[in-house]
Amino acid sequence: MLQRPRRNRKSAVIRDMIQETRLDASNLIFPLFIVEGKNQKTEVSSMPGIYRYSIDNLLREVESCLALGLKSFDLFPNIEEALKDKYATESYRSGNLYTRAIEEVKKNFPEACVVTDVAMDPYSSDGHDGIVESGRILNDETLDVLGKMALAHAQAGADIIAPSDMMDGRIGYIRNILDKNGFTEVSLMSYTAKYASAFYGPFRDALGSAPKHGDKKTYQMNPANSREALIEAQLDAEEGADFLMVKPGLPYLDIIKLLADNFDLPIAAYNVSGEYAMLKAAAQNGWLDEERSIMETLLSFRRAGATAILTYHSKEVLEKGWLK
Ligand code: PBG
C-alpha cells in the first residue's frame, strides 16, 4: 500500500499539525435574551443554562463574557404582551427596552460588538415577522417598520444589524436608510437563508414570540431547497450585506458550504435554540458526551465554511475551558 491515510493520524502532534479548521473565541457570537425589570435572571425551561436578563444583570453577564474573551453579543427582547400591536410600534419607540439595552452595553463596554436583531415578531400582536392583513404577510409595508427599527438600533449604538425577517428587499431598504442618516459604518448581517424550521421552538418560548396563527412558510424558506439560497444570497450581496447567514446551522451545513463556495462575503451560521436544546437534553440524560458533542458541532460549522457562529454554547465553551 502506497497510501496509508492512518499515518497522518498516528500521534496527537501530527493530527494537530494537519488539522484543517479550528475554532477560536473570535468566531463566536453569544445570543442573549433581555427582559424588563430589575435584578431579573430567569432560566428558559427548554434551554438549560440560558437566561432572560434585565438590563442590570445583562451588563454583569456581558462583563463576565468579556473577561473570558467572548466579545460579540446578539440581543433579543422579551416584550410584555401589553406593548405588542399589529404594527410593532414598540420596536422603534425611543427609550424602549431594546434600545436602552444597546445603549447601556455600549456605554459600559465600548469594546463589545453588539449585534441587533431586526424583525417584528417580538413586538407583533400576531407573532409574525411582518404586518398581517387578512392572514397574509405584507412585504413592502413591513419594510417601513424594519427601516425604523434598524435606525433606532443604529442610533442606540449597534455595531452590526441583523435582519431576521426574510422580507424581500429589506437589506437594500435598510442600507439606504442607514446611509442617509449617516450610519455608513453600521454593518448588515443578513439572515440570508433562513428556513421555516421546527428548531426555533425554544427561542419562541424564551421570547413568547410564537405566531398566534398560521406559520412562517410564506417568508422563511422551504427546508427542501438549496438552489433558492443562491438567489437570496445574490440579492443580499447586491443590496449591500456585509455577512451572509444560514439558519438553522446543523441541518443546513450543505447550505453553509454552498454559500461559502459561491460568495466572497463572510458566512455566519446560527446554531439555533432547538439545536442547543437537543444536545443539552441528550447530555443531561447521559446519552451523549456533552463536551465532545458540542465541540464537534461547533467545529463542523467552521469546516463547512462559516467564520461567525451564533451559538448559545459560546460562554460555556470558554468557561469550561473546552476551547484550548
Ligand atoms: C425572529 C427570530 C427567530 C430566531 C431568531 N430571530 C425565530 C423565528 O423566526 O421564529 C430563532 C433563533 C433560535 O431559534 O435560536 N425573527
Boltz pocket constraint, residues with backbone or C-beta under 6 A from the ligand:
constraints:
  - pocket:
      binder: B
      contacts: [[A, 117], [A, 118], [A, 119], [A, 120], [A, 121], [A, 129], [A, 164], [A, 165], [A, 199], [A, 200], [A, 201], [A, 202], [A, 203], [A, 204], [A, 209], [A, 271], [A, 272], [A, 273], [A, 274]]
      max_distance: 6.0
